[in-house]
């Protein structure tokens, strides 16, 4: 990066937080969800531009056929969900929309990669990553993958995360 005269050397808030303006090719979104154990989030009139605060864990629930049903978010320190348990899943934004699911299999998606600036696991090769992605895509239903009118993939919240998220939203003081 030094050779190309592009480097991240400061942290700030705004569009150029992670990418540099003259080379915006990083295909990701970076959201700060917690700072010193305090939840942080973006206020927006457009619900799709807001996000869920708090440090979280993410789990993928599978049905009996081995297909992914939904991704389930919990607070970081919550007890992990268990296969074959009846689990209450809340819609992240629509108040009162919830359902029970009994997953046959659960995969933990959240993995700690860096801690205190140092890697805490060995990095995978591109070939290993490609093979893992190919395997994972086979677990997604075809209606989620179609190009025209795909079915949205569901993401649900645990009751604790749902309550914490909506409690934050209800306790915001907006200055005029």
C-alpha positions as CSV (number, residue, x, y, z in Angstrom):
1,X,0.0,0.0,0.0
2,X,2.9,2.4,0.7
3,X,4.2,1.8,-2.8
4,X,0.8,2.8,-4.2
5,X,0.6,5.8,-1.9
6,X,-2.7,4.6,-0.3
7,X,-2.8,3.7,3.3
8,X,-5.2,3.8,6.2
9,X,-3.5,6.1,8.8
10,X,-6.4,7.6,10.7
11,X,-9.8,6.6,11.8
12,X,-12.8,8.8,11.4
13,X,-16.6,8.7,10.9
14,X,-18.0,8.9,7.4
15,X,-17.8,7.5,3.9
16,X,-14.0,7.2,3.8
17,X,-13.7,5.3,7.1
18,X,-12.2,2.1,5.6
19,X,-11.5,2.8,1.9
20,X,-9.6,5.6,0.4
21,X,-11.5,8.0,-1.9
22,X,-9.0,7.6,-4.8
23,X,-9.2,3.8,-4.7
24,X,-12.7,2.8,-3.5
25,X,-12.5,-0.9,-4.5
26,X,-12.9,-2.6,-1.1
27,X,-16.1,-4.7,-1.5
28,X,-17.4,-4.5,2.1
29,X,-19.3,-2.4,4.6
30,X,-17.8,-1.5,7.9
31,X,-20.1,-0.6,10.8
32,X,-19.0,0.2,14.3
33,X,-21.5,-1.5,16.5
34,X,-19.9,-1.2,20.0
35,X,-17.2,1.0,21.5
36,X,-15.9,0.3,25.0
37,X,-19.0,-2.0,25.6
38,X,-21.3,0.8,24.7
39,X,-23.7,0.2,21.7
40,X,-23.2,2.5,18.7
41,X,-25.5,2.8,15.7
42,X,-26.5,5.0,12.8
43,X,-29.8,6.9,13.0
44,X,-31.5,7.0,9.6
45,X,-35.0,7.6,8.3
46,X,-34.4,4.7,5.9
47,X,-34.5,1.5,8.0
48,X,-32.3,-0.3,5.5
49,X,-29.5,2.1,6.2
50,X,-29.6,1.5,9.9
51,X,-28.0,-1.5,11.6
52,X,-28.2,-3.4,14.9
53,X,-25.9,-2.3,17.6
54,X,-24.0,-4.5,20.1
55,X,-21.3,-7.1,19.8
56,X,-23.0,-10.2,18.4
57,X,-22.7,-13.9,17.5
58,X,-24.2,-15.2,14.3
59,X,-25.4,-18.8,13.8
60,X,-26.9,-20.5,10.7
61,X,-29.9,-22.8,11.2
62,X,-30.4,-25.7,8.9
63,X,-33.5,-27.9,8.3
64,X,-33.6,-31.7,8.1
65,X,-32.6,-31.6,4.4
66,X,-29.4,-29.7,5.3
67,X,-30.6,-26.4,3.7
68,X,-30.0,-23.1,5.5
69,X,-33.2,-21.7,6.9
70,X,-32.1,-18.4,8.5
71,X,-29.2,-16.7,10.2
72,X,-29.8,-16.0,13.9
73,X,-28.1,-13.2,15.8
74,X,-27.5,-13.1,19.5
75,X,-25.7,-10.9,22.0
76,X,-22.0,-12.0,22.2
77,X,-22.3,-13.4,25.7
78,X,-25.6,-15.3,25.3
79,X,-25.8,-19.0,25.6
80,X,-25.5,-20.5,22.1
81,X,-28.6,-22.1,20.6
82,X,-28.8,-25.9,20.4
83,X,-30.0,-28.1,17.6
84,X,-33.5,-29.6,18.1
85,X,-34.4,-26.9,20.6
86,X,-37.5,-24.8,19.9
87,X,-36.0,-21.3,19.4
88,X,-38.0,-18.1,19.3
89,X,-36.8,-15.9,16.4
90,X,-37.6,-12.2,16.2
91,X,-37.7,-10.1,13.0
92,X,-35.0,-7.4,13.4
93,X,-37.2,-4.4,12.5
94,X,-40.9,-5.4,12.5
95,X,-42.2,-5.1,16.0
96,X,-44.1,-8.2,17.1
97,X,-43.1,-10.4,14.2
98,X,-41.6,-13.6,15.6
99,X,-41.7,-17.3,15.0
100,X,-40.4,-20.5,16.5
101,X,-38.0,-22.8,14.7
102,X,-36.5,-26.1,15.6
103,X,-33.1,-26.3,13.7
104,X,-31.8,-29.8,12.9
105,X,-28.2,-28.4,12.7
106,X,-26.6,-25.1,13.8
107,X,-23.3,-23.7,12.4
108,X,-21.5,-20.9,14.2
109,X,-20.6,-18.2,11.7
110,X,-18.8,-15.7,13.9
111,X,-15.1,-16.3,14.2
112,X,-12.6,-14.2,16.0
113,X,-9.8,-13.5,13.5
114,X,-7.8,-10.7,15.2
115,X,-7.4,-9.8,18.9
116,X,-5.4,-6.8,20.1
117,X,-4.0,-6.4,16.5
118,X,-2.7,-9.9,16.1
119,X,-4.2,-12.8,14.2
120,X,-5.6,-15.6,16.5
121,X,-5.9,-18.3,13.8
122,X,-4.0,-19.4,10.7
123,X,-5.3,-17.8,7.5
124,X,-6.8,-20.1,4.9
125,X,-5.5,-20.3,1.3
126,X,-7.6,-18.9,-1.5
127,X,-8.2,-22.4,-2.7
128,X,-9.6,-23.5,0.7
129,X,-11.8,-20.4,0.9
130,X,-13.1,-21.1,-2.7
131,X,-13.9,-24.7,-1.8
132,X,-15.6,-23.7,1.4
133,X,-17.8,-21.1,-0.4
134,X,-18.8,-23.7,-3.1
135,X,-19.8,-26.1,-0.3
136,X,-21.8,-23.4,1.6
137,X,-23.6,-22.2,-1.6
138,X,-25.0,-25.7,-2.0
139,X,-26.8,-25.3,1.4
140,X,-28.7,-22.2,0.1
141,X,-32.2,-22.8,-1.4
142,X,-32.4,-22.2,-5.1
143,X,-35.1,-19.5,-4.7
144,X,-32.6,-17.4,-2.7
145,X,-30.0,-17.7,-5.5
146,X,-32.1,-16.9,-8.6
147,X,-31.3,-13.7,-10.4
148,X,-34.8,-12.6,-11.0
149,X,-37.0,-11.9,-7.9
150,X,-34.9,-13.9,-5.4
151,X,-36.5,-14.8,-2.1
152,X,-34.9,-12.7,0.7
153,X,-32.9,-14.7,3.1
154,X,-34.1,-14.4,6.7
155,X,-32.0,-13.0,9.5
156,X,-33.6,-13.1,13.0
157,X,-32.7,-11.9,16.5
158,X,-32.7,-13.6,19.8
159,X,-35.2,-12.2,22.4
160,X,-32.3,-10.6,24.4
161,X,-30.8,-8.9,21.3
162,X,-34.3,-7.9,20.0
163,X,-35.1,-6.3,23.4
164,X,-31.7,-4.6,23.7
165,X,-31.9,-3.2,20.2
166,X,-35.4,-1.8,20.6
167,X,-34.6,-0.5,24.1
168,X,-31.8,1.5,22.5
169,X,-34.1,2.9,19.8
170,X,-36.7,3.9,22.4
171,X,-34.1,5.7,24.7
172,X,-32.5,7.9,22.1
173,X,-32.6,11.6,22.7
174,X,-32.8,13.6,19.5
175,X,-31.9,17.3,19.7
176,X,-33.7,19.7,17.4
